[in-house]
């Protein structure tokens, strides 16, 4: 049985299908890169998978149970969601921002338990935020805030992590660190599904790919068999070379089909 699935999902906006008849199954331990051109429906599909958006048709399921049947607190204990372009409006210290990822497990009264504090410390350290832990989150750079939000998503040790462009705003070192961390998380048994624009990083670190074209799933499968030059031409309308596999993989865009 798949950990997470969508079955016949369609999302409409103004009478237009943003996601159309999407069906896919996702297993524990997979690191799935969701790819597609701008406006292909990636963020909308991720919102459905995270249980944040109820589709107009079809359904998302977690452990074969409709996502709509979960109350928000129960769902938050099992899956974490990292939004695109995260924001923080309050000058919370970074350690408190990260601790918000444990909200669903907090008692009605009292502060973090020693075990929770240990989780917060680990997430801060793993995301290279030790020197920022007492800094107001509103004063962080875009890349620093992205890492703080990733730490907030990871601190709860979720079974499922849904991330919408987790490398946005990161410098090369921290982009690589993030992909390595997500791959390690998946290898520990967590299902990781992330929208990824850098296809070379996707090819090197992700185990599976799901490609969207105009709201429909164009391809879904293991990275090595599914990421091809033909797929790049189909969904991005450019010529591309896909070379190597694993850590040696590389995707080079060469020209438009007419070029």
N, C-alpha and C positions, 0 to 999 in steps of 0.2 A: 504494500500500500504506500502511495506517495505521501510525503509529509505535507506538501502544499500543491494545490491544483486549481486551475481555472477551467470551466466547462462552458463553452458557447457564450463567452462574455462579450457583450456589446455595450458601449457607453456612447450616448448621444448628446450633442450640444447644438442647440439651434437647428435641430432636425438633421444634423450631419453626424455620421458615425466617426468618433475619434478613435475608438477601438471597435473592431468588428469581428464577431464570431471567433474570439480567441479561445483556444483550448490547448492546455499544456500541463504536464505533470513535472514536479520537481522533487528530487530525492534528497535525503539527509547527506551532508558532506559534499554537495555540489557547490561550485562557485560559478554562477551563471552570469555572463555578460549580456546585458540587454543593449542592442545596438540598433541604430536606424537614423535616418536623416532628421533634421529639425522638423517638428510637427508630426512625426510618425506615430506618436501615441505612447512613447516610452513612460513618461511621468504618470500618465493616466493609468496605464496598466500596472505600474508599481503601486499606485494608490489603491487599486482594487486588490492586489496581492497582499497589501499590508492591512486590509480590512478598514481602510479609511474612506473608501468610496464604494457605495452600493451600485452595481451595474444596472442598466436598464433591462438587460436580458442576461440570462445565464447566472452563474454564481462562482465564487471562490470558496475553496474548502481547505480546512486545516485538519489533518488527521481524519479525513473523510467526513468532517462535520462542517456544515455551512458556516462560513465566517460570520454571517449575520446573527448566528445563534450565540456568539461569544459576547459577554459584556466587556466593556472597555478595559476594566481592570484585569480580568482573566486573560484577555488577549495581550495586554501589555506585559504580562509576566512571561509570555512565550515568544513574542516577536518584538524586535526593535526596528525603528524606522528612522532613517537619516534623510531629511528633506533636501531638495535642491536649494541652493542659496540660503542656508540657515541664517537666522537673525536672533539677536538677543536684545531686548529693549530695556532690561533692568541691569544695573551695575553689580550683579552678583559676582562674588569671587569665583574664579574658575572651578575651585573644588566644590562649591555649592552647585554650580551649573552641571558639573559632571554627576553629582549626587542626585540630580533630578531624574536621572535614568533609573533610579531605584524607587521612585515614587509609588509604583504599584505594590511594592513589598513592604513599605513603611508601616509601622504600627500607627494607630490613631493618635497616640501621644508619644512624646519623647524624641530624642535625636537619633542619629545613626548608631547602630550597634557597632561593637569592635569589628565584627566580620564585615559589615558594610563599609566601614572606614578602610579596611584593608583592600576591599575591592576598588574603592575610589582611588586609593594610593597607587594601586597597580595600573589602573586605566590611565591615570595622569602620567605615570612614568612611561608606560608603553607608547603613549602618543606624544612623547617628548615635550611635556608641559610642566616639568618639575619647577622650572624657574618662573612659571606664570601662575602657580596655583592660588596665590592670594591676590592676583591682579584682577581688577574689575573686568568682566567679560566684554563690556561695551568699549573697552580701550584696546582690545586685541585687533591685530591685523586680520584681513580676510582669511588668510591661510591658517593663522593661529586659531581663529574661531572655528574653522572647518575641522581642525584637529580636536578641539574641545568638544564639538558636537559628536565627532566619531567616538571619543572617549565616553561621552554620555550614552551613546547607543550600545557600546560594548560592556559597560559596567554591570549590566544586569545578567550577563552570561546568557543571552537569548538562544533559543533553538533555531530561530529564523531571523536573519538580518536583511532588511530591505534598504538599499542605499541608492539615492538618486544623485548621480554624478559626485561620488565621494572625493574625487581628485580635483574638483573645481577650485581654483585659486591656490593650489599647492605648488610649491617649487619642486624641481625634479627629485631632490632627495626625499622629500616627504611624500611625493606621489608614489615613488618606489616603495617607501616604507609602508604606506597604506595598502598597496596591492599585496605586498608580502604578508602583512598582518591579516588581511582578509583571506588570503590563501591558506595561511596557517590555521585560521579560525575554521575554515571549511574542512580542512584535513582532520580537525578534532571532532567533526561530526555535525557542525552547524551548517544549515543551508544558507548560503549567501547569494543574494540576487542584487546586481548593481547595474545601473545604467553607466556605460563607459564610452567615452568618445575616442580615447587613444587606443586604436585597434592593435597596435604593437603590444602595448601593455596587456590588453585583453588576451591576445594570443599567447603571451608568455605566462600569464598567471592564472587565467580562468580555465576551468575544466570543461565548461559547456558554453554555448552561445544561443541566444534567442534573438532573431532579427525581425524587425518590424518594417513593413512598407505600407504607407498610407493606411495605418491602423490595423492591418492584417498581419498575422504571423507568416513571414516568408520562409523561415527556416528555424529549426530548433534541434539541437543535438550536440554530441561531443565536439569540442573545439577542433581537433585535428581533422575530422571528417567533414565538418560543416563550413568552416571559414575558407572560402575559395574565392578566386578572382571573379568567377561568374556571379557569386552572391554579391560581391562588392559592386559589380556593374549593375546588378538588378536593384539594389536598395539605395545606392548612392549616385548612380548614373555617372560613374567615372571608371577609368581603367586602373587596375591595381595589380600588384605582384604580391603574392603571399608566399613567403619563403621560410623554410625550416619549421621546427616544431619545438614545443616546450620553451625553455629559457633562451633558445637561439632563434625563436620565431621573429619574423619581421613583416610588416605590411607597408608597402610603398605605393602611394597614389602617383600615377604617372601622367595621366591626361584625361580629358573628358572623352566620351565615346567618339565625338566628332573630331577631337584633336589628334 
